[in-house]
Amino acid sequence: MPELPFPADVVARHHADGAWSAETIADLVARNDPDRVAFHAPEGTITWGQYDDLSSRLARSYLDGGFVPGDRLAVLLTGGALTHVAYLAAQKAGLVTVGIGPRAGDAEVTHLLKVTGAAGLATAEFHRGRSGADIAARCGARRHVLLDLADVGDARWTGPGLGPDDLFFLNSTSGTTGVPKCVRQTMNNRKYFGPLAHAAGRMGPDEVFASVLPAPYGFGLWSAHVVPARYGYPTVLSAEFDAAATLRLIEEHRVTVLCAVTAQFIMLLNDPSFAATDLSSLRVLFTGGERVPASRAAEFEERTGCAVLQFYGSNEAGPISVTTVDDPRERRLSTAGRPIPAMHVRLVGERGQVAANGPGCTPGYLDDPAANAALFRDDGWLLTGDLGAVDDEGYLTITGRAADFIIRGGHNVSALVVEEAVATHPLVAQVAVVAAPDPVLGERVCAYVAVRGELTLDDLREHLDAGGVSKQNWPEHLVPLDGLPIGTGGKVDKAALRTDAARRFG
């Protein structure tokens, strides 16, 4: 039986106020023009009619293969049309998808199969050079499902599937801080992004989307699986993110709306082919997932002519605030935008932690009372872990993470503040700041920097001094790199950097 994760009164309230609707994602797909393009994907060009048909046939294959409605099916795929067909087929068959990031290792896959009670693991024949069947066996999957768009069976499933308020997806946290937790999602959670994104970008009828994010995470779901289906937009997909290849796809398909996490758009800027690529079709870049450096966002706008926008939020909270094409540029690039009224955003506690209670919020983690107790206050408000401030014009600025501080001799240094300062140096392409152990002070500030030339700690400090940056916000260690490590969710892998800092300086 389908699981209804929200209380009945919450569901009724959000339907009554228009935030949620009775449409499923399958309904959205089916109502689009069957002859128009749904995906430009590694597998080829797929129309909305083909997408609808393939997913219905795969749904029947799932059920004929022994799955029953209510089962959980883990899906491990790289990007492409097959991923979305697999997700939609599960919805039609009444199965809950366990979305696994494409770069997940065997330990993470094993953990997710166990904690979700997944009835099986679906993969392509080969996943990132490894046999899908071998991964399933090594990770203890109860059964393995081989996915292939050329072989999904002939019979279509036409029975009832999951509803818009049923649990339909379990996506893990990106796993950069330890064992991932599983975030419960309903279709209405993810659909809520649609009208907000449409309004923020002032989208017309002929947009072309490109989503280069890992599909199982929140940003990937709304930007490739939900919003294009709602508005019938063709969407450009790639197997895995590659900066040069992404630039070519934007030029080839005349992409108008690009969706990429911060690390990805910075990699695009840093790629040697950026200057030679025709990006004039771009109108909007939706970015985020981690801090958006204002200087690099401004550079992207200046070099492409598009507007850089972001939803501030999370897998758990959904959209909390948004910047729009109508916001003044300074506000658009230096703040997280205005809070979304229906999300009822407020700042709580002495430090001003951002909290929300609205239709984009998750019902919580799967079977994890301790994590849910930390996520939700007793009054039901969801805590983001971010510290914020709202100015006189109603714009929200994120001032730091409640836990992302370096404690140096008893003084709290915000990693976010240091990152903002370091990012202003012209040789800094990307920066992440973590704590390095110190036998006297406990911790010191360590900056890992993707550089665009030779940069020393003294050079950086001279630049910060000239800019009037307080010495308490200067890095004490500098580690130059060609590029920063990226975690399974496409964000900078700070957990790996903390491990490296402990090894280097411990």
Secondary structure, DSSP 8 states (H G I E B T S, - for coil): -----S-HHHHHHHHHTTSS-S--HHHHHHHS-TTSEEEEETTEEEEHHHHHHHHHHHHHHHHHTT--TT-EEEEE--SSHHHHHHHHHHHHHT-EEEEE-TT--HHHHHHHHHHHT-SEEEE-SEETTEEHHHHHHHTT-S-EEE--TT-S-S----S----TTSEEEEEE---TTSS--EEEEEHHHHHTHHHHHHHHTT--TT--EEE-S-TTSHHHIIIIIIHHHHHT--EE--SS--HHHHHHHHHHHT-SEEE--HHHHHHHHHSTTTTTS--TT--EEEE-SS---HHHHHHHHHHH--EEEEEEEETTTEEEEE--TTS-HHHHHHS--EE-GGG--EEETTTTEEEE-STTS---BTT-HHHHHHHB-TTS-EEEEEEEEE-TTS-EEEEEESS-EEEETTEEEEHHHHHHHHTTSTTEEEEEEEEEEETTTEEEEEEEEEESS---HHHHHHHHHHTT--GGGS-SEEEEESS--B-TTSSB-HHHHHHHHHHHH-
